Amino acid sequence: MIFDKKQDMQRKLKVKPIADSYNSYLIEDKEKRDWSGNIYLGFVAAILAIAFFT
């Protein structure tokens, strides 16, 4: 596939050498968390709970 738009990287890679080894590295992969979906889900759940109990 060919994409026209460049996508932002959502990951942070951290490369650390492993102690007492030769040319061995540890790669730590950290992703950014996307909280927007959880916030919308919380609002919908709150609205449904209010509608159910009234």
N, C-alpha and C positions, 0 to 999 in steps of 0.2 A: 504494500500500500504506500501511497505517497500522500503526505500531509502537507497542506499549504501553510499552516500556522505552526510556529514553534511552540512546543509545550514546555511549561515550567517544570523543573525538577521538584518533586515533593520529598526527596530523600536527602539525608546527610550521611555521607560515608566518612568514617574515621578509620585510618589505617595505622596500626600500631605494630612495631616489630615484636616478635615473641622472644622472650628472654632465653638465653642459652641455646639458640638455634641459628642456623645459617640460612639466610634468604627465606625465612618464613615470617609471614605477617598475619595478623588478626584483623579482620575487617568487621567493624561494627556498623550496622545499618540502622539509622534512626529515621522514621517517617514523621512528617508533620501530621498532626491530628486535625481532622475536619470536624468541628463541633457544630456546624450549621445544621446538619441533618438531625442531630440530637436535640437541638433547641426547637426546631419545628415539631419534632415528635412530642416533645414535652408540652408545647402549646396545644397541640391537637388533643393529647390525652387530658389536659386540664379542661378544655372546652367540653369534651365528651363526658368527663366526670361531673362537671357543673350541670350539663344538660340531663344527665341520668338522675342526679339527686334532687333536682328541682321539679 
